[in-house]
Amino acid sequence: MKNNYRILCALIAWAVLSLRFVDMLIIGEYSSVAETLFVYFGYFTVWANILIALALTAPLLNPDRKLANFFKRPAVRAALASYILIVSVVYHMLIVPYWNPQGFTWVTATGLNTVMPILYIIDWLFFAEKRPIFYKHLPYWLIFPAVYGVTSIIRGLLTNVYPYPFLNVTELGIGNVLFNMFGLVAVFAVVGPIFIGVAHLISDRTKTES
């Protein structure tokens, strides 16, 4: 059941990621495929979903390879669950109220920000290994969002292309953007321990029942 579920989720993940890019091409907001790719890969949502897709796919294709072993680690899978949950919460709380996508755009946006978070968190809750995972892993979980924020700011300063309004240095100023980035990383720092605690709780309960 686990493998079948992950195959289905992996297919949905790669399909939605591809269709989101196709949707951007259809809209034609950017002058070339290269520019569209540049903007596409600037979104944290896209990177989080790519990691989710790899986590679902790699162990199925190459169960003994380093990449598969990396994505099978309990700490890694829990970190990804925290990332994709935050993606969904930020989307629904901060983006949806000011953005009303229609048609194909709505389908792809909903796939990345609603469907995949639900599917992956279900996978994490019911199928992923929960041990070993420790609170000392948390600083490593913060590297990805921190690096994303820094590179997004640098990229924006060089190209004036910002994936999200709260990272727009031109409009907000570098001080406000750094504050926003710090706040975002702090959110990850708060959510991470919740997933670690839940992992311990599920693991302990499973041991007790067995």
C-alpha positions in Angstrom: 0.0 0.0 0.0 2.8 2.4 0.9 4.6 2.0 -2.4 1.4 2.3 -4.4 0.4 5.5 -2.5 3.9 7.0 -3.1 3.8 6.2 -6.8 0.5 7.9 -7.1 1.7 10.9 -5.2 4.9 11.1 -7.1 3.1 11.1 -10.4 0.8 13.9 -9.2 3.7 15.9 -7.8 5.7 15.8 -11.1 2.6 16.4 -13.1 1.6 19.5 -11.1 5.1 20.9 -11.2 5.2 20.5 -15.0 1.8 21.9 -15.5 2.6 25.0 -13.4 5.5 25.8 -15.7 3.3 25.1 -18.8 0.7 27.5 -17.3 3.3 30.2 -16.9 4.3 29.7 -20.5 0.7 29.9 -21.7 0.1 33.1 -19.7 3.1 34.6 -21.5 4.0 37.1 -19.0 7.7 36.7 -19.7 9.5 37.2 -22.9 11.2 33.8 -23.3 11.3 30.2 -22.0 14.6 31.0 -20.2 13.1 34.0 -18.4 10.0 31.9 -17.5 12.3 29.2 -16.1 14.2 31.8 -14.1 11.1 33.1 -12.5 9.6 29.6 -12.0 12.6 28.4 -10.1 12.5 31.5 -7.9 9.5 30.3 -5.9 9.9 28.5 -2.6 6.7 26.6 -3.3 8.3 25.1 -6.4 11.5 24.1 -4.6 9.6 22.6 -1.7 7.4 20.6 -4.1 10.5 19.4 -6.0 12.0 18.1 -2.8 8.6 16.4 -2.0 8.6 14.8 -5.5 12.1 13.6 -5.0 11.3 12.2 -1.6 8.4 10.3 -3.0 10.3 9.1 -6.2 13.9 8.4 -5.3 13.4 5.5 -2.8 11.1 3.8 -5.4 13.6 4.0 -8.3 16.9 3.5 -6.5 16.3 2.1 -3.0 20.0 1.6 -2.3 21.4 4.8 -3.7 22.7 7.7 -1.7 19.9 10.0 -2.8 17.2 7.5 -1.9 18.8 6.9 1.5 19.0 10.6 2.1 15.3 11.1 1.5 14.4 8.0 3.6 16.0 9.5 6.7 13.3 10.3 9.3 14.7 13.7 10.0 14.7 14.7 6.3 11.1 13.5 5.7 9.9 15.4 8.8 11.7 18.5 7.7 10.0 18.3 4.3 6.6 17.9 6.0 7.2 21.1 7.9 8.3 22.9 4.8 5.3 21.9 2.7 2.9 22.7 5.6 4.2 26.2 5.9 4.0 26.6 2.1 0.3 25.7 2.3 -0.4 27.9 5.3 1.4 31.0 3.9 -0.4 30.5 0.6 -3.9 30.3 2.1 -3.3 33.1 4.7 -1.1 35.6 2.8 -1.6 35.0 -0.9 -5.1 33.8 -1.5 -6.8 36.9 0.0 -5.0 39.0 -2.6 -4.9 36.7 -5.6 -7.8 35.1 -7.3 -6.5 32.6 -9.9 -8.9 31.1 -12.4 -9.1 28.0 -14.6 -5.8 26.2 -15.3 -3.9 28.6 -13.0 -6.2 27.7 -10.1 -5.7 24.0 -10.8 -1.9 24.2 -10.8 -1.7 26.6 -7.8 -4.1 24.4 -5.8 -2.1 21.3 -6.7 1.2 22.8 -5.4 -0.2 24.6 -2.4 -3.1 22.4 -1.2 -3.2 19.0 -2.8 0.5 18.1 -2.4 0.8 19.3 1.2 -2.1 17.1 2.1 -0.8 14.1 0.3 2.7 14.4 1.6 1.7 15.0 5.2 -0.6 11.9 5.0 2.4 10.0 3.8 4.5 11.3 6.6 1.9 10.5 9.3 1.1 7.0 8.2 4.1 5.6 6.2 7.3 7.4 7.1 9.7 6.2 9.7 9.7 8.5 12.8 12.9 7.4 14.5 15.7 8.4 14.9 14.8 12.1 15.0 16.0 14.6 17.5 15.6 18.3 18.4 19.3 18.7 17.5 18.3 18.2 13.8 16.3 21.5 13.9 19.3 23.9 13.0 19.9 21.8 9.9 16.2 22.2 8.9 16.6 25.9 8.9 19.4 25.9 6.4 17.2 25.5 3.4 14.7 28.4 4.1 17.6 30.6 5.2 19.6 29.9 2.0 16.5 30.4 -0.1 15.8 33.8 1.5 19.4 35.0 1.0 19.7 33.9 -2.6 16.3 35.4 -3.4 17.4 38.7 -2.1 20.7 38.6 -4.0 19.0 37.5 -7.1 16.4 40.2 -6.8 19.1 42.9 -6.3 20.9 41.7 -9.4 17.8 41.3 -11.6 14.9 43.2 -9.9 12.9 39.9 -10.0 11.4 39.0 -6.6 9.3 35.9 -6.2 7.2 37.3 -3.3 6.2 40.8 -2.3 7.7 40.4 1.2 11.1 39.9 -0.3 11.0 42.9 -2.6 13.9 45.1 -1.6 13.0 47.7 -4.2 9.6 48.4 -2.6 10.2 47.6 1.1 13.9 48.3 1.6 16.6 45.9 2.7 15.9 46.4 6.4 12.3 45.4 6.1 13.1 42.5 3.8 15.7 41.1 6.2 13.2 41.4 9.0 10.6 39.5 7.0 13.1 36.8 6.1 14.1 36.5 9.8 10.4 36.2 10.7 9.9 33.5 8.0 12.9 31.5 9.3 11.6 31.9 12.8 8.3 30.3 11.7 10.2 27.3 10.5 12.0 27.2 13.8 8.7 27.1 15.7 7.0 24.6 13.4 9.9 22.2 13.3 9.8 21.1 16.9 6.1 20.4 16.6 6.8 17.8 13.9 9.6 16.3 16.0 7.3 16.1 19.0 4.6 14.5 16.9 7.1 12.0 15.4 8.1 11.0 19.0 4.5 10.7 20.1 3.6 8.5 17.1 6.7 6.4 17.5 6.2 5.8 21.2 2.5 5.0 20.7 3.4 2.5 18.0 5.9 0.8 20.2 3.4 0.6 23.0 0.7 -0.9 20.8 3.1 -3.5 19.4 
